[in-house]
Amino acid sequence: MEKSMPPCGLTASHTALLPAAAFSVLLLSSAAIAGPGQPGHSHSHSEFSAGQPGDPKKSARIVMVTMRETEDGKMIYIPNKVDVKRGEQVRFIITNAGAIPHEFTLASIEDNLKHAEEMKKNPEMEHDDPNSKTIQPKKKAEIVWRFSKAGTFEFACLIPGHREAGMIGTVGVK
């Protein structure tokens, strides 16, 4: 009696490895589709701490924000404080007038501090998310945001050292 061969000419020892190989492919593919950014970095955007992405087709108050470094080594946003009404939609037009890349990440202080720690481990991370943009020198980006939650939120540059150099702003939502 002849042994039957698995399809594709695989031996029994090869077919024993198939479940492990399939699992590995599943893990790798789920990491790849988990979110934008660098390897090992993912975003969960089912909930945002500072509200939700706005609808670019609807009207919005425009808030111009400039990011730059100062001669004394500080990194700043101008303005560094914005007040909005709960439910208001804002179109942030963000300009990096500095000489190095900066970020604008809109979230709760707690979420930004947590993500800043992640950025220290992966400083090459760049963002192009509904609430976060990495902006190269002399470039602009936009974030359209609806502030559906009351409270105090912040926008910060989470590139290691930038927040510590003063690159933080607040959004008060009433």
Residue pairs with C-beta under 8 A, 6 or more apart in sequence:
5 11
6 12
6 14
6 15
10 18
31 39
31 40
31 42
34 42
35 41
35 42
35 43
35 44
35 45
36 43
36 127
36 128
36 129
37 43
37 125
37 126
37 127
38 122
38 124
38 125
38 126
40 122
41 118
41 122
41 125
43 129
45 129
45 130
48 107
48 130
48 131
49 107
49 108
49 110
49 111
49 149
49 153
50 106
50 107
50 108
50 131
50 145
50 147
50 149
50 153
50 171
51 145
51 146
51 147
51 148
51 149
51 153
51 173
52 145
52 146
52 148
53 130
53 131
53 144
53 145
53 146
54 60
54 89
54 90
54 91
54 144
54 145
54 146
55 89
55 144
55 146
56 91
56 144
58 89
59 89
60 89
60 90
60 91
60 144
61 84
61 88
61 89
61 90
61 91
62 90
62 91
62 93
63 79
63 82
63 90
63 91
63 92
63 93
64 93
64 95
65 77
65 78
65 79
65 92
65 93
65 94
65 95
65 104
65 155
65 169
66 77
66 78
66 94
66 95
66 97
67 75
67 76
67 77
67 94
67 95
67 96
67 97
67 98
67 102
67 104
67 135
67 157
67 167
68 75
68 76
68 78
68 96
68 97
68 98
69 75
69 76
69 98
69 99
69 100
69 165
70 76
73 165
74 165
74 166
75 98
75 102
75 157
75 162
75 165
75 166
75 167
76 166
76 167
77 104
77 155
77 167
77 168
77 169
79 169
80 168
80 169
80 170
81 169
81 170
81 171
81 172
82 90
82 169
82 170
82 171
82 172
83 171
83 172
83 173
83 174
84 90
84 147
84 171
84 172
84 173
84 174
85 147
85 173
85 174
86 147
86 148
86 149
86 150
86 173
86 174
87 146
87 147
87 148
88 146
88 147
88 173
89 144
89 145
89 146
89 147
90 144
90 145
90 146
90 147
91 142
91 143
91 144
92 104
92 106
92 142
92 143
92 144
92 145
92 155
93 140
93 142
94 104
94 133
94 135
94 140
94 141
94 142
94 143
95 135
95 139
95 140
96 102
96 135
96 136
96 137
96 138
96 139
96 140
97 138
98 137
99 137
100 137
101 126
101 134
101 135
101 136
101 137
101 159
102 134
102 135
102 157
102 159
102 162
102 167
103 127
103 132
103 133
103 134
103 135
103 156
103 157
103 158
103 159
103 162
104 132
104 133
104 135
104 141
104 143
104 155
104 157
105 112
105 115
105 127
105 131
105 132
105 155
105 156
105 157
105 158
106 131
106 132
106 143
106 145
106 153
106 154
106 155
106 171
107 115
107 131
107 132
107 153
107 154
108 151
108 153
108 154
109 152
109 153
109 154
112 154
112 156
112 158
112 163
115 158
116 156
116 158
116 160
116 163
118 125
119 125
119 158
119 159
119 160
120 160
123 159
123 160
125 134
126 134
127 133
127 134
128 134
130 143
130 145
131 143
131 145
132 143
133 141
133 143
134 159
135 141
147 153
147 171
147 173
149 173
150 173
150 174
151 173
152 170
152 171
152 172
152 173
153 170
153 171
153 173
154 168
154 169
154 170
154 171
155 168
155 169
155 170
155 171
156 162
156 163
156 167
156 168
156 169
157 163
157 167
157 168
